[in-house]
Amino acid sequence: MKRSIKTLVIIASATITSCSTIKQAGLPNGVQIPKEFTPTTDTAANPFAIKDFFADATLQRLIDTALASNYDLKVAVQRIEIARANTRIAEAARLPVVNAVIGAAVDRYGQYTMNGVGNFDTNKSPNINKKQRIPTPTPDYFLGFRSTWEVDIWGKLKDRRRAAYTRYLASEKGRQWLATQIVSEVAGRYYELLALDNQLRIIARNIDLQKRGLEIVEAQMAGGRATALAVRQFKAQVLNTQGAEIDIRQSVQRTENELNNLLGRFPAPVARDTSIIAKVVPQQIGAGIPSEVLLRRPDVQQAELELIAAKADIDAARKAFLPSLNFNPYVGLNAFKAPLLLSTGSIAAGLASSLAAPVINRRGIMNGVNIANAEQATAFYNYQKNIVQGYQEVLTQLQSIENLKKAYHLKVEEVETLTEGVATANDLYLAGYASYLEVIVAQGSVLQAEMQQTNIKREIFTSIINLYRALGGG
């Protein structure tokens, strides 16, 4: 017995020594986050309050519907449930497993085996009664409880549980990041609809103006003051604008269907009654201090938690080299005759324990450590990538908002100038100082400028929505 214990101690010591030589793979230095996004950007500690931008009650209802009914979010919730269940499984692995057992077996021992000779000799003994005689073949009945328990002396199971719990937290961050994406897409589609509605109003107004111009040219042709070519040019302009109107209506239908898909419902009209041109763009938008902003993003937090989980996996993989201490107790009723199973004399209990260390399969465990190290490196690079990508997204949207606001003010002046030009061209045409082509060009220019003005306004709000997403949402 002493020799066996000594052998186990030697094996355990050798295993612990070899495990200590397996180092956790090192990681390179992480990226250094700049102190500010741009020298001219407001970097106050508080980020832009996107709730002010989502003050539109109609948009708020659409966002609430999406957060409650979007199927991707529902799938994400189920993934969280899976991660939570994995955490409970890892926690249960640290507890004893107890099974209620009803068992029966039968053996026929050979005459030249230890059990065969022993049973034969026992049945000849005068010290046993009739009930204690061993039958041949020999049944074995058991009714009771058997248990197995691995004592977590090295913390291996605790590390696995920590990894599972951290991944559960990461899955929740993943759901938050997905919710941010959904909110951004709903808001983006909503303002795209407002822009399309405004463009339809612009086109409808221009069609009316162009039709009046066509009527004037037709009247002039009847009086001999205009040619059929002029009439056809004005009519072609009307037809072209009407075709553009059909294209925009199709875009409205497509955008409504995409928005309804985000809301988790079948295609239906989307209520809206606000012109995008009437929306006021915030004058100043502060992104906040980069390190605080980026570390608040759910995708960055998710990547950080995945990195922590990967480190826990490495710890558990390295500890797989260490000996595992197992206990196998049992208690119940055990007899080789069924009628005797429920008697008090059949009460039995026992306990077996073992300290086992891997010897032959060490290469497989080593590869498990290598896999864990590679997964840690993958999580680390993914974490660094999300930080760099987040910084670039915030900076891009801040610059986009500033540039688009400047472009919008210029476009407003351009529309005003071209509108005045249309009135002047009409007056000059009626007075005979301008050709019909100049009128058509003037009308086409103001239509194009107004459409571009609406698109720029939509792009401004799209950039603000993207900034909301880049800052991690609300």
N, C-alpha and C positions, 0 to 999 in steps of 0.2 A: 504493500500500500504506500509506504514511504517512497519507494522507487517510482511509483506511478505519479505521485504528486510532484516529485522532483523533476520527472520528465516533462510534465505539463508546465511547470515553472520555467524550465529551459526553453520550451517552445514559445511560451508567451514572451519571454525576454527577447528572444531572437526576432520574434515578429514585431515587437514594439520598436526594437532598434532599426529594423529594416524599414518600418513605416516612417520613422523620423527622418530617414534619408530621402523620402519622396516629398519634395518641396512643392508648394503651390506655385504655379506659373506666375511670374511677375507681369505687371501691366505697364505700358508706357505712360508718360505724363499726359494728363488731360489738357484740353485746349484752355487757353486763357481768355475769359470773356471780356470784351472791351468795356470800359467804364461808362460809355454812353453810345447811343446809336449814331448820332451825327452831332457835330459841334453846334448846329443851329436848332436842334430838336429840343423841345421841352422834355426834360427828363426828371420831372417831379416824381416823388415817391409813389403818388397815387396814379394808377393808370386811367386811361380814358373811360368814363362811365358810359358804357354802351347801353345801359338801361334808358338813358335819355334818348338815344337813337331809336330804340324799340318802343317809344312811347305811343306809337300808332296802335290803337286798340284792336283794329282788325288784324294787324300783323301779330300782336300778342296772342290772339285767339288761335291763329294758325300755328304759331310756335307751340302753344300748349297742346294742341291736337297732335302735332308731330311727335312731341316728347311722350305722349301717352299711347300713340297708335303706330308709330313707325316700326316696321317689321325688323329692320336691322338692329334697332335698339332692343327689341324683344329678344332677338337672338343673343345679343350681348348680355342681357340679363340671365339667360340660360347658361351662358359661359361662366358667369359669376357663380351660379349655383353649382356648376361642375367643379370650379376651383374651390368653393367652400366644402363640397363633399370630399375632394382630395385632401383638404386640410384635416377633416375629421377622420379620414382613413389613416393618415399619417399619425394623428394623435392616438388612434385606437391601437396602432402597432406597438405603442409603448406599454400597453396594458396586457395583463394575462388573458389568454384565450381559453375559455371554459366551454367544453362541449358536453351535453347530456348524451350518454351512450347506452344503447341497448345492443349488445353484441353476442354472437354465437359462433363458435368455431369447433372443428373436430380434427383430431390428429390420430393417425395409426402409427405408432412407433415400432420400429424394427426390433427384433429380439436381441440384436447385437448393438444396440445404441444405449447410451447412458440412461435416457428416459425409459426405454423399454425394460432394461434390466432393473432400474430403480423402481418402476411401477410394479413389476412382478415380485420383487423382494418385499416391497411395502405391503402388498396384498397378503403375503405369508406371515406378516408380523402379528404377534398376539396382542400388540398394543393398540390396534385399531378395531373399531366396531364395523358392523355390516355397512353402515351408511358411508363410512370413510374409505371403502374399497374402491379402487380406481378402475373404471370400466375400460374395455378395449373394443373398438376405438375409443379414444378419450375426448369427450366433449369439453367445451370451455364456454361457460355462460357468464356474461357480465352485465350488470345493471348499475349505472352510477355516473360519475363525472370524471372526465380526464381534462387536464389542463396543460398548456404549453406557455412558457413565458421567457422571453429573452430580456435579461436585465441590461438596461442601457448604461453600462458602467463607463463607457467612453464618450457618451453623448451622440453616438451615430444616429440613433432614431430621433433624438431631439433636433439634430441638424436637418434631417429630412422633413420633420414637421415644420421647422422654421422656413425651409425652402418652399414648402407647399403653402404655408400661410402668407408668405411674401408674394407668391404668385397670385394668391387670392386678392390681395390688396392691389396688385398690378392689374388684374382683370377689372377691378372697379375703376381704376384710373383710365383704363381703356374704354370703358363705357362712358365716362365723363368726356373723354376726347371725342368719341363718336357723337355724343350729344351736342358737343360744340360744332362738329361738322354739320350735323343735321340742322341746327339752328341757323348756321351760316347759309346753308343751301336754301332753306325756306325763305330767309330774308332776301337772298339774292334773286330767287325766282319772283318774289313779290315785287321787288323794285323793277325787275325786268318787265313785269306786266304793266306797272305804272308807266314805264317808259314807252312801251308799245301802245298803250292807250293814248298817251300824249301824241305819239307820232300819228295815230289814226285821226286825232282831232286836227293836227296840222295838215294832213293829206286831205281830209274832208273840206277844210277851209280853202285849201289851194284848188281843189277840184271845182268848188263853187266859183272862185275867181277865174279860173281858166275857162269854165263854161260861159261866164259872162263875157270874157274876152272873145270866145268863139262866136257868140251871138253878135257882138259888135262887128267882127270881121265879116260874118255872113251878111249882115245888113249893109256893110260898106261894099261888099262884092255885088250885092243887088243894085246898089247905086252907082256901080262902076268905079269905085274908089279903091278896091282891093281885088286881088287876083284869086283864082281857085287854088293856086299853090299856097297862098297865105292861109286860106281856110283849112287846107289839108294839114298844114304844119300845126295850126292851133288844135285841130281835132286829134292829131297824133299825140300832141302833148297831153291832152285830156286822157286819151286811152292809156298812155304810158303811166300816168299817175294812178289811174284806176287799177292797173295791173299791180303797181306797187302796193296799193291798198289791200288787194287780195293776198299778197305775200305776207304782209304784216298780220292780217287776220289769221293766216295759217300759223304764224309764229306765236300768236296769242293762244291758239288752240294747243299747240305743242307745249308751250310753257305752262299752261294750266294743267295739262295732263302730267307733266313732270312734277309740278307742285302737289297735285293730288296723290301721286305715287309716294312722295315723301310723307304725306299725311296718312298713308296707309288706307286709302279709300279709292273707290272707283272714280273715273272721270266725272267731274261736275263743275258747274260755273263757280269761279272764285270771286267772292264779293270784294269790291274795292271801289273807292270813289274819290281818291285823292290824286291830284296831279303831281307828278314827280318834280315838275318845275317849281311848284309851290313849297317844296321841302327846303328847309333851311339847313345848310351845311355848317357844322360846328367850326367856329373860327380858329380855335386852338385845340390841338389833340396831343396830349402828353402820353408818351409810351411808358415812362417809368425807367428806373435803373435797370440796365440789361440783366445783371445777375439775378435780381429779384423777379423780374418779369419772366425770364426763361425758365427758372427753376419752379415757377408757378404753373407752367404749362402741363396739362395732364399727360401728354405723350412723353415729355421729359421725365416726369415723375414715374411713369410706367416703366420707362427704360431703366431708371435708377433702381427701381424695385426688382426688375428682372436681373440686374447686375448683382444685387444683394442675394437674390435667390441662387444665382449661379455660384457665388462664393460659398453658400451653405452646401450646395451640391458637392463642391470640391472637398469640403471638410468631411462630409459623410462618405465620399468615395475613398478618401485617404484612410479613414477609420475602419473601412471594410477589411483592411489588412490585420487589424487587431483581433485578438481572440474574443469570441462571443460566449457569454455565460448564459446557459439555458437551464431551466428547471421544468420538470415534467411530473407533477404530482397527479395522483388519482385517488378517488375514494368511492366505494360502492359495494355492491354485493357480487361475489365471485364464487362459482361452484362448478363442479364437473357433472352434476346431476341437476336437471331442471327442477324437480320437486324440492331440492334442498336450497334453491337460490334465495328464497325469501326467509330463510331461517336466520336466527341471530349468529349462528356459527359461520355464516357466509360473508359477514362484514369484513371488508379488506381495504387497506389503504397503503399507499406507497409514494415514494419520492425518488426521482432520478435527476441527476444534474450532470452537466458536461461543460467543459471549457474547451471550445474548438477553435483552431486557427487554420486559415487556408495554407496549404502547402503546394499541392499540384496545380491549382487553378489561379495562381498568383498572376500569371500573364493576363488572364481575362480581367482581373481586378485592376491591374495596371492600365490596361486600355480604357477601363471605365474612368480612371483618373484623368487620362489623356483627353477623353471626350469631355469631361467636366471642365478641364482647363480651356479647351477650345470653345466651349459654350460660354465660359466666362469672358474670354476675349471677344467673342461675338457680341455679347451683351454690352461690353465696354465700348466697342466701336459704334454700336447702335446708339448708345447714350451720347457719345461725342457727336455723332452725326445729327441727332435731334437738336442738340444745343446749337450747332453751327447753322443748321437749316432754320431753326426758330429765329435766330438773330437776323439771318438774311431775309426771312419773310417779313419781320417787323420793319426792318430798315427799308425794304422795297416798298411796302405799303405806305410808310410815312412819306417817302420821296414821291410816290405816285400821287398821293392826296395833294401835296403842295403843288406839284406840276399841273395836275388836272384842274385845280382851282384857278391857277393862272390862265390856263388854256380856256376855261369856261368864261372868264371875264372878257377875254379877247373875242370869243365867239359871240357873246351877247352884243358887243359893239358891232361885230360884223353883221349880225342879223338886223340890227337897227339900221345900219347903213344900207344894206341891200334892200330892206323894206322901203326905205325912202327912195332908193333907186328904182324900184318897181313903179312907185307912184309917178316918179319923174318920167320913166320910159313910157308909161301910158299916156301922160299928158303930151309928151313930144310926139308920140305916134298919132294921137288924135289931131294934133296941130300940123302933122305932116313933116316933122323934123326928124323922125326916127323910123326905122323899118320895123316890120313885124318880128323879124328875127331878133332884134335887140330886146323887144318886149318878152319874147319866149325865153331868151337867155337870162334876162333879169328875173323872170318868174321862177325858172329852174334853179337859179343860184340861191334865191331866198329859201326855196323849199329844201334844197340840200343843206343849207346852213342851219335851218331850224331843226332838221333831223339830226344833224351833227351836234347841235347844242343839247338836244335831249340825250343823245348817246353819251356825251361827256358828263352830263349830270348823273346819268346812270352809272358810269364808270367811277365817279367820285364816291357814290354810295357803295358800290361794289368794293372799292378799295377800303372803305371804312369797315365794311362787313369782314373783309379779309383781315384787316387789322385786329378786329374783335377776335377772330379765330386764332391769329398769330399770337395774341396775348394770352391765349388759353381759355377764352370764353368767360362767362359770368357764373 
